[in-house]
Amino acid sequence: MGLPSLQYLYLHNNKIRSLESNTFINMTKLYRLHLQNNAISTIESSTFMNLPSLYYLYLHGNNISDIEEHAFGNLTSLTLLELSGNPLNCDCRTTAKCSNGTLVTSLQSAALEACHPDNCLQCFNGGKCVAMGYTLICECIGQWTGKFCQESQCTSYDCGFGDCYIEPVNGTAQCLCDDRYVNFCPEEQEKY
């Protein structure tokens, strides 16, 4: 484009379908770029390169399913990259990195967050981190429960005056009252 003094560029809601490589070349003063709500499907290599003053980049509400390698580079001032509302194709083999080599995580949409295994939760007691839609959760095994599989089912299972027991076959909590298993022990058992 060759507009080195341009600071604000509003191109939203214009039915733009594609952006060629180096579209924004020599726009070194560009501070805010609005490209939301268009029909962009691919971010080509070198589309957003050498924009050292770019602080805000709005790409939400497009049809972006592919971001080519080196599409972003030397965006040293970028603090907001809005990608929500795009059908991003995440195969977990592609990672996005800032120009300084830092892995981009805080700028990714929820779909990309769930995709990247380094962003997974810390699950305890053999629990496994799995994606449930765009959310990461711990899938607990055996007697373990809670957000991070850190609580025994007996911790939150009220047996009244009985003792909690974890059934080994299905891992469910049960109450032990007078040598028999029930759902609840209503009164203190006499000890002989």
N, C-alpha and C positions, 0 to 999 in steps of 0.2 A: 504494500500500500504506500509506503514511503511518506508517512506523516510523523516525523520524529518528535514533534511537540504535542501531539494529541495525548490527552490524559484520560478522557472518558469516551467510551465507545458503546453506544446502545444499539444492538442489532437484534434484540429479542422480538418474538412474534412476527417474523418475516418469512417463514416457510423456507429458510435456508436448508438445503439438503446436504451440502458438502463444504468442507474447508480444505483447500489445497495446502500442501507443505509450504512453509514460509509465508503464509498469508499475512502475518503480522510482523514481518521483518522490518527492522529499523524503527520500531515504535518503542523506543527506549524509555519514554516518559509515560507510557500507558499505565494507568493506575487501576482502572476499573473497566472490566469487559463483560458486557451482558450479551450472552448468546442463548439464553434460556427460551424454552417454548418454540423451538424451530423443528426441523425434521432431520437434524444431523444424525447420521448412523455410524460413522467411523471418524476417529481422530487419527489422522495420518501422522507418520513420522515427521518430526520437525515443524509441526503446526504451531506449537507454543514454545518457541525457542528464543533465548536471549531477550527476555522481557524483564529486565532487572527491577523495574518499578511496579510491576503488576502485583497488586495487593489482593484484589478480588476477581475471581473468575467464576461466572455463573453459567453452567452448562445443564442445569436441571430441566426436566420436561422435554427432552429430545427423544431420539430413538437410538441412542448410542449403545451399540452392542459390542464394539471392538475398539480398543485403544492400542494403536500400534506402538512398538518399542521406539523409544526416543521421541515420543510425541510431545513430552514436556522436558524442558531443560533450561538451566540457568534462570530459574524463577526464584531468585534469592529473597524476594520480599513477599512472596505469596503466603497469605495466612488463611484464605478461604477458597476452597475449590468445591463448588456445589454440583454434585452429580446425581442427586436423587431423582427418581422418576425416569430412569433409563434402564432398559433391559440388558444390563452389562453381562457379558459372557465371561463367567469366571471359571477357569478350569484348574486353578490352584498351581499351575506350573508357571504362570506369569506373575512376576512381582513388580510392583512399581517402586522406583527409588527416586529420591530427591537428587538434585545435582551433586550434593555433598556425599551421596551414598547411603543416606538414611532411608530405611524402609518407610514408605508412605502408609501409615495406618490411620492416623487421625483425620485424614482428608478423604478416606474411602467411605463409600456408602455402606449401609448395614450388610448388604449382600456380599461385598468384598471382605468386610470384617469377618463374617462367618466362614468365608472360603479359606482364608489364610490360616494354616494350622498354628503358626506362632502366636496368634491372638486367642488361642483356646484357653478355656478356664483351667484352673488347677483343680482336678478332681482327686479326692482321696479314697483310700481303701478299695482300690481296684476299679473305681468308677471310670467311665470313658466319656470324654468330651465329644459331643455330637451336635450337628447343626439341626435345629428344629425350625424350618423356614429360614428366617434371617436372624434367628437368635441362637446363641450357644448355650447348651445346658449340659449338666452332668447326668449321665445315665448310670444309676447306682446298681450295685449287685448285692445279693445276699441280704443281710440285715441292715444294710446302710441306707440312709435317707438324708434329706436336707439338700440345700442348694449345691454344696460341694461334696456330698456323700460323707460328711464328717460326723453325722449323728447316728447312733444305733436306734433302731425302731423302738427299743425298750425305753429310750430316753423320753420319748413323747407318748408312749403307750401307757395309759392309766389302768393299773391292775387293782386298784383299791388296796386291800390288805394282802394281796398275793404277790408272788414273785413273777417277773416277766421272764419268758422263755422264748427263744427264737426257734421256730420249727425248722429243722435242717433241710427238709425236702423242698419246701417252697419259700423259705426265708421270711415267713410272716411272724409277727409277734403274737404270743398267746400268754394267758395267765395260768399259773400253776397254783391250785388251791387244794390242800389235803390230797396230794398225789394224783390229782386229776386236772385236766386242762379245760378251762372255761374262758369266757370273754372278760369276766370281771369277778373279783372276790369281794363281796359286799361287807364282810366284817372280819375282824382279826381272828385268825384260827388259833384254837387252843393247842398248845405244845404239850405233849405228854412226855 
